[in-house]
Amino acid sequence: MAAAAALWQPQEEGLREICTLLDAHISPNSDQARIWQQLQHYSQFPDFNNYLVFLLARGEGKSFEARQAAGLLLKNNLRATFSSMPPASQQYVKSELLPCIGATNKAIRSTVGTVISVLFQIVRVAGWIELFQALHQCLDSNDLDHMEGAMDAIYKICEDVPEELDVDVPGLPERPINVFMPRLLQFFQSTHAILRKLALGCINQYIVVMPAALYMSMDQYLQGLFNLAKDPSADVRKLVCSAWVQLIEVRPSILEPHLKNVTELMLQANKDSDDEVALEACEFWSAYCDVSMPPEGLREFLPRLIPTLLSNMSYSDDDESLADAEEDESFPDRDQDLKPRFHASRLHGSETGEDDDDDDAVNVWNLRKCSAAGLDVLSNVFGDDILPTLMPLIQQNLARTDDDAWKEREAAVLSIGAIAEGCITGLYPHLPQIVAFLIPLLDDKFPLIRSITCWTLSRYSKFIVQSLEHPNGREQFDKILLGLLRRVLDTNKRVQEAACSAFATLEEEAAEELVPHLGIILQHLMCAYGKYQRRNLRILYDALGTLADAVGAELNQAKYLDIFMPPLITKWQQLANSDKDLFPLLECFTSIAQALGPGFSQFAEPVFQRCINLIQSQHLAKVDPAAAGALYDKEFIVCALDLLSGLAEGLGAGIESLVSQSSLRDILLQCCMDEAADVRQSALALLGDLSRVCPIHLHPRLQEFLNVAAKQLNPQCVKEAVSVANNACWAIGELAIKVLYHFCNPSFFYFKRYCNPRLIHIDVSFLF
């Protein structure tokens, strides 16, 4: 390797040009697109990576930021091109990285560790024996920079490919992990927190794969965890908690003899002053309940655990949700407020409802959420047994009416929602009182109390509907319905979201019980439609679609259609074919078309044609984005196919005139052969729907449709995309019915010869 280093030297001019580009690359005011293009140009030269590693390793006088940028660019290049680099360049890169493991600058050390890890994933142990010699030397050097650099590189390797250190390698007397494990355990006692943290992080990566080196050292590892439980470093304490959680999840038998001591430690860690440590500890309770550990081992801790969870369910002062909760409807939505959304492709034989996120609009897992989830799990395991401990605490928090105690009141309402399912037996007799207490909180002055009250009431929707025939049950239902509708029109965006989601949940449970209230429901929802911004508009579409699913043909009355269809049609016309705000509107129209049935026919023609146009424009965008004027996005195709299925289901044979005047048959066949599984899934669902209502228009390409559908029943295809196979099976069945009706059709014999054996011999054992 020294010879490789001596053979190559950079050209001063080339080095200077690359340095200038890297300096510009890290400048916030530069033209990044142009610089990236120039860097890509340089990357065509065979020794470009030599320049990058030279700058990273030997760039004295250059800024650390530029050297780090060179290293990160090198990392990406190696991942893509190392195997095709000249052998001399490969050796040069390796040789230059090793002396930098212990670089004096922390950022350079970290970047070198990252590059080493990426390169190791390519060459593995056998392709870089010198790496392990260098790592050993650094670990034995007693120099903190060298030890930390080596540990950082080892940690990144363990994080990325832990199994690669647990292999026999020609030229090495031991597997690398067998050599490293004793040294890692020794570092548990290091006086340097960074070494304790990295050593513990490395070993934690092996809990799941459990190499012999760790299994044989388990007693020492467990003792090390106990010793580090009170470590002064929060990072170390967090990793200790993570280890206990992983162990109980995947190796509970190892913890069983120590379970009482571990549970006590986790209970104390759940109160840690560092929220990240407390969060990691809080994961333990759900993990404990999810494995086959006897729940009785946890029972004695409940009187202390439940108050801890309730305390941690209060908003922390630095929770970013607090700032977001102050935004009223006059604040414009930011791009980051619009969470990515993914349409669920149509699947025959399944329910399409999806659970909404819980109370938090900011979709970040934190101690508050984890504590609520833990309480939910405990309530499902221990049921009403937790109520004697929990209810006095809830009552105590709710009794604090001063403004300074609003977070405690909010946490109490959250806890009532968290135990809705697990403790319903004990709570059911008191449901009228609980609801009567919650309804006034819908009008609380604090928006986060209003929003959590919406969520909590939604958690009791099923039981509220079940109580309709009880004394005062209908009055209670009406109060909740009207209360949620009031909050749908709240001026606070966070409350709007919670109320809309809660109302959708109530709609699912109430179904036909909503019919007497349809007028007022639609008036409120469409009033909200006129004031909501983009983020909450998506949730409102879901509430409208859920309402259509819930009441069905009851919506098909002129007095209702006049309320909700004109605004939807106006929005439909305003949105461009490339606007992703079309997705939720397409989904909403799907539910409405199915609910209205033939009543949707007055709106069907432009909706049908728009769907055809959407699919065609996306097919064009796939091969020529410039001509299409938009980038390809398969979700447009999936949503359009599903809306066409909704039209077929709603209009029945009434869709025949639309299909006959379109190119849908050829477009559908193309979609059935798409490489994207979710496109095929929705296309095959539409194929089955059309087979039922207008099979004559499929007839000219019937054999091709059967062939495409049958191919989805190949055993490998079934394993890779069982939902696609499900829809293919259903479509073949619908086609077969029509083919059998015309049994003289040659396709019938094709079905018997080709499709039928596949249906009989599908191997679905992997599903069970």
N, C-alpha and C positions, 0 to 999 in steps of 0.2 A: 504493500500500500504506500510506503514511503516513496517507492520508485514512481508510482502513479502521480503522487503529489509533485515530484521533482520534474516530471515530464511536461506538465501543463502550466502555463503562466498566462494571465489575462493581458490583452492588449489595452494600453492605457486609454486610447480613444473610445474603444467599446465599453470599457468600464465606466468612463466618464458619462457616456450617453445613457447607459442603463441607470446610473446613479441619479442623473437628472430626471429621468422618467419616474423613478421610484419616489424621489422627493416631491414631484408634482402629484404622483398617485396618492400620497398621504396628505396632500393639501386640500382643505375643504372647499376651496374656491376654484379648483381646476376643472377642466373639461374631462370628466372621468371616461366618457365614452371614447373620446379621441385617444386618451392615454392608454386605455385598455387595448384599443386597436393596434397601437404601436408596440405594446408589450407582446401582443400575439404575433406581430410581425417578427420581433426578435426571437420569439420561441421557436421559429422555424430553423434557426441555426443550431447545428448539432452540439455546440458547446455552451449554449445559453444557460443550461443548468449549472455548468461549471462556474460561470460568472456569479450566479445567484448564491451558490454555496460559498464562493470566495468572499462575497460581500457579507454574508451572514457570519462566517467564521473569522475573517481577517480584515473586516472593514473598519479598522482603526481610523479615527478621524471622521468617520461618517456618523450621522445621527443614529441613535439606537432605534428610532422609529423606522428609518429607511432600511436598516439591517433586518429588523423584524419583518418588514414588508417583503424583503427579498426572500426570507425564510418561508413565509406563508405562501408566496407565489411558487417557490420551489416545491413545497409540499403538494400543491395542486398539480404541478407539472409531473412530479414523480409518480403520482397516482395514475396519471394518464399515459405517461410515455417511458417510464423507467425501463420496462422490458425491451423496448426498441432502441434504447440508447447504446452507443458504442461501448464495448466492455471497458475501455480505458476511462471513459467518462463515468461509468457506473462505479468503478474503483475509486476514482477521484472524489466523487461525492461522499462515499462511505468514509474515506480516509480523512476528509476535512471535518466531518461531523463529530467524530469521536473525541478529538481534543477539546471540543467546545461543550462537552457534557457539563463540565464544571466552570463555565464562563462566569466571570465576576458579576455581570449584569443579570438580574433575575429574569427580565423579559427575554433576553437572548437565550438563557438556559431553558426557559419554558418553550420557546420556539424550536430550539434544537430538539427537545424532547418530543415535541409534536411531529417534527420531520422524521425523527428516528422511528417513532411508532408507525407512521405511514409506510416508511420504507421497509420496516420489519414485516408488515402485513404482506408485502410483495415477495420478499426473499426468504422469510422464515428463519428459523434458528440455523439450519444447515447452510444457508446462503450467507451468513454473517457471523461466523464464530467469533471474529475479533470484537464484535459488539459486547459479548458477554465477558470477555477478558477485560475490556475497558470498564464495564459496569462494576465488576468485582474490584478492580483497582480503585475506582472512585469510592466505593462503599468502605473499603479498608483504609482510606487515606486519612481519616479523622479531620479532613478539611470540610467545613460545613457546606461551602459552595459545591464541592465535588459530590459530597454525599447527597445533598438535596437534588442536584442535577440528575444523578443516577436514579434516585428514588422517583423523581418526576417522570423520567423516561420509562422506568419499570411500571409505574402506576398506569401510564397511558397505554402501554402494551397490554397490561392485565385488563384494563377497561375495554379495549378493542377486541383482542383475541386471546383471552386467558388460556384457552385450551392449547395454544401453540407452545406454551412453556412447559406443558406436561406431556412431552413426547421424548422418546429415545432418539438421540442424535449421534451419528457416527463422528468420532473425534472428541466427544464429551463423555467423561466417565459417569456422569449423573444427569438425570433430567434437570433442566434449568430450575424448575420450581422446587425440586428437592434441595438444591443448593441455596436458593434465595429464602426459602421458608424460615430456617433458623435465624437468619440475619434479620428478616422482617420482624419476627417475634422479639428479637433483642431490642429493636428500635422502639418497642412499646415503652421501654424504660428510658428512652433518650431524654435529655434535658431540653431538647429543642422541639417545640410544639409541631413545627412543620414536618419533622421526621416522624413523629408519632402519628400525625395525621396521614401522611403518605403511606406509611407501613400498614396502618389499619385499613386504609382505603384499598390497598393492594389485596390484602387477604380477604376482605369482604367480597371481592369480585369472584372468589372461588367457593363461596358458600353453596351456590347452586350446582356447580360441576363437581365439587368435592373431590379433589385429587387425593391420592394416598398420603401425600406429604402433609396436607391439612388434617385429614382424618386421624393420622397417627399423632398429630400434635394438638388434638382437640382440647385436651385438659389444659394445656398451657395457654391455648388461645382463649378459652373461656375464663381462665383466671386473669388473663390480661384484660379482658373486657370488664370484669368486675373491678379491677384496679383502676381502669381508666374512666369509670362511671362518673367520678367527681373531678375529672381533669379540669384544670383552669382554662383550657382552650375550648370555646364553644364548638369549634369545628370538630374537635376530637369527640366531644360528648355526643354530637349529632351522629357521627359515624358509629359510635357504640350503640346508640338506639337503633340505627339502621341495621346493624348486625343482629341484634336481638329480634327485630321484626322479620328479617330474612330467615333466620334460623327457625322461628316458630312457623313460618309459612312453608318452608321446604324440608326442614329437618326437625320436626317437633319432638321426636323421640330423644334427640340429643339434649333438649332443654328440660325434658320431663323431670329428671332428678333435681334440677335447680329452679323449678318453675316458681316456687314461692318467693325465693330471693330475687329472681329476675322481675317478677311482677311488682314487688315492692320498689325496686330500682326504677322501673318504668313509671310507676305512679309518682315518684319524686321527680323524675325527669319531665313528666307532663306538666309540672309546675315551674319548670326552668324559666329563669328570667329572660333567656334568649328564645324568641318565638320559634326559630327554626329547629332548635333542640326539642322544644315542647311539641311542635308539629310532628317531628319524626317519632317521638315517644307515643303520641296520640294514635299513630297508625297501628300500634301494637294491639289495641283492644279489638278492632275489627278483624285483624289477622288472627288473634286468639280465637275469636268466635267462629271464624271461617274454617278452621281446621278441626280435626277430630279430638281436640283436647277436651277433657271433661269440664263442662261449664261450672261445676261446683267448686273447682279450684279458684274461680274468680269471685264467687259469691261473697266471701268474707271481706273482699276489698270494695264492694259496691258502696257502702256508706261513706267511704272517702273518695272513691272514684267519681261518683255522680256529681258531687259538688264541684269537683275540679273541672269536669266537662262543662257544666253549666257556667262556671266562671269564665272559661275560655271561649264560650260562645258569644260573649260580648264583643262588640267591635273594639279593636285596638285603636289608639289615638292616631296612628299613622296609616290606618287602612285607607287605601286609595278610593274605596267605595264611598267613604264619607264625603269626599270632595265631589265625586260624580253625582251623589244623591242630591246635591244642592242645585243641579241643573234643571231649570224648568223648560217648558216647551219652546221658549224663545231662543234657547241656545242651539245653534246649528249642530247637527251630527258631524263628528269628525270621521275621517276614513277609518281610523282604528276602532271606532265604535261598531263598525259593520263587520261582525264576525263572519268568517267564511261559512257558507251554508252548502249542504250537500243533499241533493234530492235522492230519496230512496226509490230505486226503480220498482216498477209495478211487479208484484209477485202474487200469482194466483194461489188461493188457498191460505192466505195469511192475513193477519190484521195489519193495517198500515200505520196505526197510531204509534207515536214515539213519545217518550217521556221528555218533558222540557227540563232545562236546567232548573235548579232550585232557586233559592231566593236571590242569588247575587247576579246582577247584570254583568259585573266584571268577572269574567270566567276564569278566575285564578284560584287554585287550591290553596287554602290557608288554614291556620289553626282553628278559626271559627267554624269553617265548613267541616273540617275533619272531626271536630268535637261533636258537632250535630250528627254527623254520620255515625260516629261511635255510639252516641246515645240511641240512635235509631237501631243499630245492630243489637245493642244490649237489651233494648225493649223487645226485640223479636226473640231473643234467647231466654230472657228471664220474665218477660211478660209483665203482668200486674205486680209482680214482686218488687219492682223498682219504685212503684208509686208511693209507698210510705216514706221513702227517702226523698224522692224528687218533688212531690206535690207541695210540701211545706216550703221548699226553696222557691218554687214558682210563685206561690201565693205571697211569699215575703217580697220577692222582686216586683210583683205586680202592684203591691200595696204602696210602693214608693212612687208617689205621684209628682215629686218635684222634677223640674226640668233637668237637673244635673244627673238624675238617675234614669234618663230615657234609654240608655244603652242596656241597662239591666232589665228594664221592662221589655225591650225588644228581644233580648236573649230569652226571656221567659216565654214570650209568644212563639219564638222559634222552637223552643223545646217542646211546647204543646204540639206543634206540627210534627216534630221529629218522632214522637211516640204514638202518632195517630194509628198506625197499623199494629204495632207490637202490644200496645196496652189497651186496645179498643174494648176488650171485655170488661175491664174495670172502669173505663171511661164512658162506655155507652149509656149507662143509666143517668149520667150527669151531662150528656151531650147538650140538652136544651140550655142548661146553665152555662156551659162552656161557650156555646154559640152566642148566647145572649150577652156574655161578657165581651166576646170578640167583636161583635158587630159595631159597637161604638168606637172601637179602635180603628175602624176603617176611616174615621174622620179625625184621627189624632193630628196634632199640629206638626209632629215630626214625620217627614216623608218615609223614612225607613221603617217606622212602626206601621204606617199605612201599608207599605209594600209587603212586609213580612206577615201582616194579618191576612192579606189576600192569599198568600201562599199557604198559610196554616189552614184557612178555611177550605182551600182546595183539597187539602189532604184528607178532609173529612167528607168530601163530596159524596162518596158512595154511601156512607152511613146516614148522611142528611137526606138523601133520596130515599133510602130504605125506611126512613122515619116519616115519610109523607102521610101515611095512614094513621099515625099516632096522633093523640090529641095535640093540637097546636103545631103539628108537623108541617102542614102546608103553609101556615103563617110564617113559621121559621124559614122555610125554603124561599118564600117570597121576599123576606127581608134580606136574606143572603144574596139572592139574585139581583135585587135592586141596589143593594150596597156595592156589589162588585161593578155593576153598570155605572154607578156614580164615580167609582174610582177609575173606570176606563176613560172617563172624561177629566181625570185629574190634570192639573197643570204641570205636575212633576213627571218627567220622562221615565224615571225609575218606577214610579207608582203605576204609570200607564202600562208599562211592560208587565209588571207583576199581576195587575188586574186582568189584563188581556189573557195571559197564560192561565191564571186561575179560572177565568170564565170558560176558557176552552175545556179545561178539565171538568168543570161542572156540566158543560154541555154534553160531554161524552157519557156521563153517568145519568143525566136527567132525560135525555132523548125526547120522547113524545111529551113528557111533562112540560117541555118548553113551549109547546104549541099555543096555549092560551096567552103567552107573553110575547109572541113573535113580533108584533108591531112595535112594542117599546124596545125590545132587544135590537131590532134592525135600526130603529131611529138612533139609539145610542151608538151602535157600531158605525153607522155611516156618518154621524156627527164626528166621531173620533177619526174617521177616514179623511175628513176634511181638515183636520188639524195635526195629525201625526206626521213626524218626519220619517225618513227612510227606514231607520232601524226598527222602530215600533210598528211601522206599516207592515213589515214582514210578519210580525206576530199577529197583527189584526187580520191579515189574509188567512192565517191559520185558524183564527177564531171563526171567521166567516165560513171557511171550508168545513170546519168541525160542526158548525151549526147546520150546514146543508146535509152532512152525513147523519146528524142526529134526528132531524125532523123529516128528511126526505121530501116526498111529494107535497107535503103541507106548504112548502115554500112556493109552490106553483099556483099562486093566486096573484091577480093583477095588482092588488093593493100592496103586496109585498115586493113584487118585481119592480114596481115603480119607485120603491125606496132604494133598493140596493144595486140594481143593474145599470142604470144610467151612469153613476159615478165610476163603476168598474169598467164600463165600455169606454168612457172618456179616457181613463188612465191607460187602458189597452191600446187606444189609438195614439196616445202621446209617446209611449215608450218605443224606442228604436229596436230593431231586431237584434242588435248587439248589446242591448242594455240588460245587465244581469238582474235588475229589478223585475224583469219579466218572470223569473223563475217562480217566486211565490205566487204571482198572479196566475200563471199557468196552472199551478197546483190548485189554487182556489177555484178556478174555472172547471177543473176536472171534477171536483166534488159537487159543484153547482150543477154541472151538466148531468151527472148521475142522479142527483136529487130531483131535478125538474123533469127528467125524462123527456117525453115528446114536447113538453112545454118549453124546452130550450131551442126548439127548431127555429124560432124567430131570430135567434142570435147565432145560429149554427154556421151559416155559410161563410161569413168573414172570419170566424174563429177557425174553422176547418182550413180555409185557404191560408191563413197566417201560419198554422202549424206546418203545412206543406212547404211554405216559403222558408220557414226557419230551418227545416231539415235540409232543404236544397242549398241554402246559403252556407250552412255549416259544412256540407259536403264539398262545396267550392272552397271554403276557407281552409279546408284540410290540405288541399293541393295548391291553392293559390290565394293566400291571405290578402294580397294586394288587390286582386280582382274582386274578392268578396267584400273588401273594406272592413274586415274584422279578423281577429285571431280565432282559430278553431277552439271550440269549447263543447265537448260532447254533452254537457248538461242541457244545452239547448235542445239537442236531439232527443235525449231521454225524456225531458219534460214535455216536448211536443208529442212524442209517441204516446205518452201516458194520457195526455189530454185527448188525443184521437181515440184512445181506448175508452175514455170517459164518455166521449160523444157516441161511440158505438153502443156502449152499455145503456146510455140514456135515451138515444133516439131509436135504437133498435133498427128495424128495417128502414126507418126513415133516413138513415145515413146513406142508403144505396144511391140516391141521385147525386150526392156529393162525390162518392167514390167513383161513380161511372164517368164523371166529367174531369177526373184528375189523373195524375200519374202515380197515385198512392201505391198501387200494386208493385210497380218496379222499384219505387223508393223503399218500400217495406222489405222486399227481397234483399236489397243492398244492405239495409240495416240488420237483417237477420244474419248476415255474413260479416258484420263489423268485428274488428279485432278487440274492441272494448266489451267486456262481459256485460256491463250494465246496459249498454245499447242493445245487445242481443236479447237480454232479458226482457226489456220493454217491448222490443220489436216482436218477440215471440208471443208476448201477452196480447199485443194488438192483433197478431195473426189469428190467435184463438178467438178473440172477440169478433173479428170480421168473418171468421168461419161460421159463426152462429147466425149472423144477421144478414150477410150478403155474400154467400159462398160463390155465387156465379161469377163474381168479378175476380176471384182468385183462380178460377178454373184454367185459364190459358197457361198459368205457370205452376199448376198444382204439384206436379212431380218435382219441380225444383224446390218448392217450399217443403215438401215432405223430406227431400234429400237433406236440405240444410238443417231441418229440425232433428232428423234422425242422427246426424253427425254429433249433435250436442249430447247424445246419449252414450257416446263412447265412454268406457269406464274412466279413462283419464280426464275427459272433459267433465264428467260428473263430479269427480273429486276436486277439480280446480274451481268449478262454478256450479254448485248444486242448485242454486236458485235459477240459473239459466236452464239447467236440465229439467227442473220442475215445470217451468213454463213451456219448454219444448214438448214434454210429455203431455201436458194439458192441450197444447195446440194440435198435436198429432191426434189426440182423442177427438177433438172437435172436428178436425178435417176428416177423420175416419168415419164419423157419423154421417157426414155429408157424402163422402165417397161411397159408403155402404148403401146410402139411399139410392145412389145411381150405380148399382153394383156391376153394371156392365162396363163402367169406366175402366180403362187400362190401369189407371193409377191405383185401383183397388188391388190389382195383382201385384203392383209395385209395393203397396203397403204390406201385403201378406208376406212377400218375399224378403223385403229389406227392413222395414220398420218393426214388424211384429217380433222377429227374433231379438232385436235389440231391447225391446220393452220387456221381454221375458227374462233376458240374461243380464240385465244391469246388476252389477255388484254394488250393493249399497251397505255392505257390512261395515264399512268404515264409519258410517253414520251412528253406529250403536256402540 
